[in-house]
Amino acid sequence: MANISIWPGSSSFCPGKTPFGYYDYDVDFQQDADKIASWCANKLGYPIMEVELQDINFYACFEESITEYSAQVNQFNVRDHLLSLRGNKASTDVTQRVISNNLGAIIDIAENYGTEAGSGGKIPYRSGSIEVKMNQQVYDLQSILGDALHNSQSIEIKKVFHEGPPAIVRYFDPFVGTGMGTQQLLDSFGWGNYSPAVNFIMMPIYADILRLQAIEMNDQIRKSAYSFEITGNELRIFPIPRQDYTMWVQYIVKSERNNVLESKAGLVADYSNAGYKNIQYSNINDIGRHWIREYSAACAKEVLGNVRNKYNTIPAPGAEVTLNGADLVSQAQAEKERLLTQLRENLEQLSRKALLANEQEAALSLQNTMRGVPLKIYIG
C-alpha cells in the first residue's frame, strides 16, 4: 500500500495553493485559509484520529465553498434583476451593486405596439411614391416598392396619403356651399364698416366644428370622396384619377419587423452573460462566512471519504481495519444538500417578490392595529 499523507496539524497558506486562485490575494481569505484548514481537520477527528488530507485539499474546499455561495447568491440576483439588466453592457460588473428598477423591458414591448400604431417604435417607416396615371385605379405596391427598392422583400403599407384638402382650409371658401367668407361674417355681425373689422369676429368653437362637419358631410354624400382600398398587394384608389400626379405612401419592410436580434453585440441577453462575478471573500458578511465554513467542512469530509474508499482496508497486527469512507461520503453529501437547501430558502424569502409581499402584509397589519386605537373627540 502506498504511503498516505497525513495532516501534520498546521499549514501555511500562500498564493498559488488553490486550484483556480480566485481569492488567493484577498487578505481575509489569506488570513482564514489556515484557520479553515485547522477547523475542518478538527471536525474530522484530528488529533484523536489521523486525517489523510493535505493543506491544499482544505484550501480547495475553502475556495469551492466561497464559489458555491457566490453562485447561489448571484443566481437569485440574476433572476430578480434580469429585466432591468437586459440590454446593458455585459462587461459591466454588477456584483453586489444596487440595481434600480426601470421600465426598459416594458417600454421595449410597448415600442412594438407603437410601430403598429404608427406612434413610434424601433422599425423604421419608409416613404415611397407611386406615379398615378390618368384613368388607372389599381397599382401593384409590391412591384413598385418592394421589388424595385428592397430586392423583392415583402413590404406592408402603413399609410396612404390620398385624401382631399382638409375641411378647415375651405372654411372661409364662399364657393364650398357650407362655408362662410370673411366678409360675410363681418357683415352678419354688423362690423363691415369698422377698420380693422376682423378684430371683432368672435364665434364659439362649436360653430367652427359644425361648419367643418357640414363640409365633410357634403363631400361624403354629394361628391366622389377620396378613398382607397388595399387587397393583397393591390392598391385601388377612388375616385378615378383624371390627371397624372404623384401619391406618397409610408410602409415598413416585413423582414425588419420580424428580426428579433438586437443590432448591438456585447449586451446582456439572458442568464448566461449577466454581469455577475464571484463575490470576494472580504465582501461577505459573518452570516455568509459561517455558511462557507460549514460547507468547507462538508467538502473536506467528502474528499476524505473518497480517499478512504480508495484504501478501504489497511493491515493491522493480526487483522485488517476497515475504513469508513462510504459513510463519510454519504454524510458529506447530505450535509451539502442541507446547506444548499437552507441557503436557497433564505434567498427565496429575500427575493423582490417576497419582500414586496412582506411589505404589503406589514402595512395591512399596521392598518388593522391602528383601527383599534380610539380616536380623540374634539369639542369646540
C-alpha positions in Angstrom: 0.0 0.0 0.0 1.3 3.5 -0.9 2.2 5.9 1.9 -0.8 8.0 2.7 -0.1 11.7 3.5 -1.4 12.6 7.0 -2.4 16.1 8.1 0.5 17.4 10.2 -1.6 19.6 12.4 -0.8 23.0 10.9 -0.4 24.8 7.5 0.9 28.0 6.0 -1.1 29.4 3.1 0.5 31.3 0.2 -1.0 32.4 -3.2 -0.9 29.6 -5.7 -2.1 26.8 -3.5 -5.7 26.8 -4.7 -7.0 25.3 -7.9 -8.3 28.5 -9.5 -6.8 31.2 -7.4 -10.0 33.3 -7.3 -9.3 34.6 -3.8 -5.6 34.0 -3.3 -4.8 37.7 -3.0 -7.8 38.5 -0.8 -6.4 39.5 2.6 -9.3 38.0 4.5 -9.0 34.8 2.5 -5.3 34.5 3.3 -5.9 35.0 7.0 -8.7 32.5 7.2 -7.3 29.8 4.9 -5.2 28.1 7.6 -7.9 28.6 10.2 -10.4 26.8 8.0 -7.9 24.0 7.4 -7.3 23.5 11.1 -11.1 23.8 11.9 -12.0 21.2 9.2 -9.3 18.8 10.4 -10.5 19.1 14.0 -14.1 18.4 12.9 -12.8 15.3 11.1 -11.3 13.9 14.3 -7.8 15.3 14.4 -5.7 14.8 16.6 -7.5 11.8 18.0 -7.8 10.3 14.6 -5.5 10.7 11.6 -6.8 12.7 8.7 -5.5 11.6 5.3 -5.5 15.1 3.7 -3.0 17.8 3.0 -3.3 21.6 3.3 -4.1 22.0 -0.4 -7.2 19.8 0.0 -8.6 22.1 2.7 -7.7 25.2 0.6 -9.6 23.7 -2.4 -12.6 23.0 -0.2 -12.5 26.6 1.1 -12.3 28.0 -2.4 -15.1 25.8 -3.6 -17.4 26.8 -0.7 -16.9 30.6 -1.4 -17.6 30.0 -5.1 -20.7 27.9 -4.4 -22.0 30.6 -2.0 -21.3 33.3 -4.6 -23.0 31.3 -7.4 -26.2 30.7 -5.3 -26.4 34.4 -4.4 -25.8 35.6 -8.0 -28.3 33.1 -9.4 -31.1 34.7 -7.4 -29.9 38.2 -8.2 -29.9 37.4 -11.9 -33.5 36.1 -11.6 -34.6 39.2 -9.7 -32.9 41.8 -11.9 -32.6 40.3 -15.4 -35.4 42.5 -16.8 -33.5 45.6 -15.6 -30.1 44.4 -16.7 -31.2 43.2 -20.2 -29.7 45.5 -22.9 -26.9 46.9 -20.7 -23.3 46.2 -21.4 -22.4 42.6 -20.5 -18.9 43.7 -19.4 -20.3 45.8 -16.6 -19.6 44.2 -13.2 -22.9 44.4 -11.2 -21.8 42.1 -8.4 -23.1 43.3 -5.0 -24.4 46.5 -6.6 -27.8 48.0 -6.1 -29.9 47.6 -9.2 -32.5 50.2 -9.7 -35.8 49.2 -11.1 -36.7 50.6 -14.5 -39.3 50.3 -17.2 -36.8 49.5 -20.0 -38.1 46.0 -20.7 -41.8 47.1 -20.6 -41.1 50.0 -22.9 -39.3 47.7 -25.3 -42.5 45.7 -25.5 -44.6 48.8 -25.9 -42.5 50.1 -28.7 -43.5 47.1 -30.8 -47.1 48.1 -30.4 -46.1 51.7 -31.2 -44.7 50.5 -34.5 -48.0 49.0 -35.5 -49.9 52.1 -34.3 -47.7 54.5 -36.1 -46.7 56.3 -32.9 -43.0 55.3 -32.7 -41.1 52.1 -32.2 -37.9 50.6 -33.5 -38.9 49.7 -37.0 -38.2 52.5 -39.5 -41.1 53.8 -41.5 -40.1 54.3 -45.1 -41.6 56.7 -47.7 -42.2 55.8 -51.3 -44.0 57.4 -54.2 -46.5 56.0 -56.8 -46.9 57.7 -60.1 -50.6 57.8 -60.6 -51.8 57.7 -64.2 -55.0 59.2 -65.6 -57.9 56.7 -65.6 -55.8 54.0 -63.8 -57.1 52.9 -60.4 -55.2 49.7 -59.5 -51.4 49.6 -58.7 -49.2 46.7 -57.6 -47.4 48.0 -54.5 -45.0 45.1 -54.1 -43.6 45.6 -57.6 -43.4 49.3 -57.3 -41.8 49.5 -53.9 -40.7 46.1 -52.6 -39.3 44.6 -55.7 -37.8 47.8 -57.0 -36.3 49.2 -53.8 -35.8 46.2 -51.4 -34.7 43.3 -53.6 -38.1 41.7 -53.7 -38.6 41.7 -49.9 -42.2 41.8 -48.7 -43.5 45.2 -47.5 -46.5 46.3 -45.5 -48.3 49.6 -46.2 -48.9 51.7 -43.1 -50.3 54.9 -44.5 -51.5 56.2 -47.9 -51.5 59.9 -48.5 -54.6 60.0 -50.7 -57.2 62.5 -49.5 -58.8 65.7 -50.4 -57.9 69.0 -48.9 -59.0 69.3 -45.2 -62.2 71.0 -44.4 -60.5 73.7 -42.4 -58.8 75.2 -45.5 -62.2 75.6 -47.1 -63.9 77.0 -44.0 -63.9 80.6 -45.5 -64.4 79.4 -49.1 -67.6 81.1 -50.3 -67.9 78.6 -53.1 -68.0 75.4 -50.9 -71.6 75.9 -50.1 -71.3 75.3 -46.4 -68.5 77.7 -45.5 -68.7 81.4 -45.0 -66.5 84.1 -46.4 -64.8 86.6 -44.1 -66.7 89.5 -45.5 -70.0 87.6 -44.9 -69.0 87.0 -41.3 -68.3 90.7 -40.8 -71.4 91.9 -42.4 -73.6 89.4 -40.4 -72.3 90.9 -37.2 -72.6 94.4 -38.4 -68.9 95.1 -38.4 -68.4 95.6 -42.1 -67.7 99.4 -41.8 -65.2 99.1 -39.0 -61.5 99.1 -39.5 -59.9 96.7 -38.8 -63.2 94.9 -38.6 -61.6 91.4 -38.4 -60.8 92.1 -34.7 -64.5 91.9 -33.9 -65.1 88.4 -35.2 -65.9 86.2 -32.2 -67.6 82.9 -32.9 -68.0 80.0 -30.5 -65.9 76.9 -31.1 -68.9 74.7 -31.6 -69.9 76.8 -34.6 -66.5 76.0 -36.2 -67.0 72.3 -35.6 -70.5 72.3 -37.0 -69.3 74.0 -40.2 -66.3 71.6 -40.6 -68.7 68.6 -40.2 -71.0 70.1 -42.7 -68.2 70.5 -45.2 -67.0 66.9 -44.7 -70.6 65.5 -44.9 -71.1 67.4 -48.1 -68.0 65.9 -49.6 -69.0 62.4 -48.5 -72.6 62.5 -49.8 -72.6 64.8 -52.8 -69.1 64.1 -54.1 -67.0 61.1 -55.0 -64.9 61.2 -51.8 -61.1 60.4 -51.8 -60.6 56.9 -50.5 -58.7 53.7 -51.2 -58.6 50.0 -50.5 -55.7 47.5 -50.3 -56.3 43.9 -51.2 -53.1 41.8 -51.1 -50.5 43.8 -53.0 -53.0 45.8 -54.9 -54.0 49.4 -54.2 -57.2 50.7 -55.6 -57.8 54.5 -55.4 -61.0 56.5 -55.6 -62.2 58.5 -57.4 -60.8 57.5 -60.8 -57.8 59.7 -61.5 -58.5 62.5 -64.0 -54.9 63.5 -64.3 -51.3 62.3 -63.7 -49.9 63.0 -60.2 -47.6 61.6 -57.5 -49.0 59.9 -54.5 -46.9 59.1 -51.4 -47.2 56.1 -49.0 -45.5 55.0 -45.8 -44.5 51.4 -45.4 -42.3 49.0 -43.5 -40.2 46.1 -44.7 -41.5 43.0 -43.0 -38.1 41.4 -42.6 -37.1 44.3 -40.4 -40.1 43.8 -38.2 -39.6 40.1 -37.9 -35.9 40.5 -37.0 -35.7 39.6 -33.3 -32.0 40.2 -32.9 -30.5 43.4 -31.5 -28.0 45.0 -33.8 -25.5 45.6 -31.0 -23.3 42.9 -29.6 -21.9 42.6 -26.1 -25.2 43.3 -24.3 -26.8 41.4 -21.5 -29.2 39.0 -23.3 -30.0 36.3 -20.7 -28.9 34.4 -17.6 -25.6 33.3 -19.2 -24.0 36.8 -19.7 -25.4 38.9 -16.9 -22.6 40.8 -15.3 -22.2 38.9 -12.1 -18.8 37.7 -10.9 -17.5 35.7 -7.9 -18.1 37.7 -4.7 -14.8 38.4 -3.0 -14.5 36.7 0.4 -13.7 40.0 2.1 -17.1 41.4 1.0 -19.1 38.6 2.6 -20.6 39.2 6.0 -20.3 36.9 9.0 -23.6 35.1 8.2 -22.2 34.1 4.8 -18.8 33.2 6.2 -20.5 30.8 8.7 -22.2 29.0 5.8 -18.9 28.8 4.0 -17.2 27.2 7.0 -19.9 24.6 7.3 -19.8 23.9 3.6 -16.0 23.7 3.6 -16.2 21.1 6.4 -18.7 19.1 4.4 -16.5 19.2 1.3 -13.4 18.1 3.3 -15.4 15.2 4.7 -16.4 14.2 1.2 -12.8 14.3 0.0 -11.6 12.3 3.0 -14.3 9.8 2.3 -13.2 9.4 -1.3 -9.6 8.9 -0.1 -10.6 6.2 2.4 -12.7 4.5 -0.2 -9.5 4.0 -2.3 -7.8 2.3 0.7 -10.9 0.6 2.0 -8.9 -1.7 4.4 -5.5 -1.3 5.9 -3.4 -4.1 7.5 -3.1 -4.2 11.3 -1.3 -6.7 13.6 -3.3 -9.9 13.3 -6.3 -8.3 11.4 -7.4 -5.7 8.9 -9.0 -2.3 9.7 -12.0 -1.3 7.5 -12.1 2.5 6.9 -15.4 4.5 7.0 -15.1 6.1 3.5 -18.6 5.3 2.3 -20.1 6.7 5.5 -18.2 9.9 5.2 -19.2 10.5 1.6 -22.9 9.8 2.4 -22.8 12.2 5.4 -21.0 14.9 3.4 -23.5 14.8 0.6 -26.4 15.0 3.0 -24.8 18.0 4.8 -24.1 19.8 1.5 -27.6 19.3 0.3 -29.0 20.6 3.6 -26.8 23.7 3.5 -27.7 24.4 -0.1 -31.4 24.0 0.6 -31.1 26.3 3.6 -29.4 29.0 1.6 -31.8 28.8 -1.3 -34.8 29.1 1.1 -33.2 32.2 2.7 -32.6 33.7 -0.7 -36.1 32.9 -1.8 -37.5 34.7 1.2 -35.4 37.7 0.3 -36.4 37.9 -3.3 -38.0 41.0 -4.6 -41.4 39.4 -4.9 -41.2 38.1 -1.3 -40.0 41.4 0.1 -42.9 43.3 -1.6 -45.4 40.8 -0.2 -43.9 41.2 3.3 -44.1 45.0 3.0 -47.8 44.7 2.0 -48.6 42.3 4.8 -46.9 44.6 7.3 -48.8 47.6 6.0 -52.1 45.8 6.3 -51.2 44.6 9.9 -50.4 48.2 10.8 -53.7 49.4 9.5 -55.6 46.8 11.5 -53.7 47.8 14.6 -54.5 51.5 14.1 -58.2 50.7 13.7 -58.2 49.6 17.4 -56.8 52.9 18.6 -59.7 55.1 19.9 -60.0 58.4 18.1 -60.0 61.6 20.1 -63.1 63.7 20.2 -62.6 67.4 20.0 -65.3 69.6 21.4 -65.0 73.2 20.2 
